[in-house]
Amino acid sequence: METFKEPIHYQNEHLCMKVWQFNNTDPKRPLGQQWHYHKEVELIVVQQGKLDIRTPDNLYRLSPGDVVLIGSSQLHISSKPEDEALVYIVLHVDLQPYFDPAMMMYYRHFSEMVRPLEDLNYMFLENEHAKREIGRIIIDIHAEMMDKTKGYEIAMSMHIKHLLLTLLRHDRRELLQPFGFVDAAVMKPILDYVEAHLGKKIEMEEVSRIAGMSYTYFSKFFKKCVGLSFTDYVNRQRIRKAEQMLITKTEIVTEIAVAVGIENMAHFYELFKRYNGCTPKEYVRKLLWES
């Protein structure tokens, strides 16, 4: 089994998104997908037929009108469970450009620094109104992108904000709690540095320098903004990268651990089990069985 980082080619570079309607009208033609991921958040609304979406932890069986949300860099695979025509719209969007000052109290959530956005899929099962509203927004975004009527760029930006607001307003489990203002101009270079250096030793002194803060102040600043320590955040990102690498089946576990910056294998196994509830071998076996 292979996995790959899918490149998303934006229809408008300034909007940082791609939205497309897929028409699989041949009842017997499979989707031919494989495990993959991309930095963009993905939303799908099914218009005709049935579609299965799998992530490492969940299986979503979608029928007409159903919606699913897949977080940034979340491993997933799609399949067509029945021999019938299938029509659905897929929206890929990088949310980072949409974080204006009004959004910053929710930055840590929509940036998935604490929990995956996939956790919000509960609302589409429990709240029919939320599902219909999100589905309608995705359809409206697709129509705007296809028509490109004058001012469509403004409309698209408004639709994305409406989508995020709808998720907030229908979050009955209160997963998206406001946490305090986060300055994206300060935080984004830190997160980008971590992402680029996961395979190396990440020094707090260097990160503090990037943030323009003292070591002590940065440590407190990060935990206040994110809700977890900088070390915990880095460890979670390293294991997330290891999850992606594991199912390529091209490297052994020890090589993957080193590649994500964890040379102590006991520590790697402890962290992996903490975040996934299973060993790397069990994780791969589960994904192989599901694909």
C-alpha angles and dihedrals in degrees: 000000000000134000131196143189102247115220112226113209108207120224087211118023092204092055093046094215146107124202124181141165114230117208113193096176097160103092093210100040111109123217093240093212130155136193108295144151141196136187092246122091110243129213124184131191119188116219101175135010128002132299131186120209119189129193124177090269107028146039117211115197105198128198129178110309094018121129133200132189121210118190130229113292090358113154111238143156132198131211139176108237098190137043097245139102115287128201123175141151122232123199120194115186136168102220096197096089090053095061102107123163092276090059100046097093086065097039096109091054101045089043087054092232092141108023136001117265086230086081088073092069088090089079093062089058096044102035120049092184092055091049093050093047095050090045091051092050091052090050091048091050090052092049092050092049093049095046098038090197116184108288094018090136090063091045092051092051090050091049092053091050089047090051093052092045090051090054090050095047094048096044097115092168090059095232091145102062121168108247108180135285117308120195104225091196088064100035102044097062088051093052092044090051092051092049092050095047104041091119093054138059108280110212118207089213091061093045090048089052091052089051091048092236139113118263093252096045093047092053091055093040094054095048091047092051099041106026096235135066122272090244092053090049093051092047091052091050091049093052090045089056090047090054089057093047095046096069095051086080089210100105134044121241095257091055091049092050091054091044090058093047101261111116096167103085095197089055091047093052091046092052094043093052091045092057100033106028091230143064122268090254092053090047093055092045090053093051092045090052092048097048 
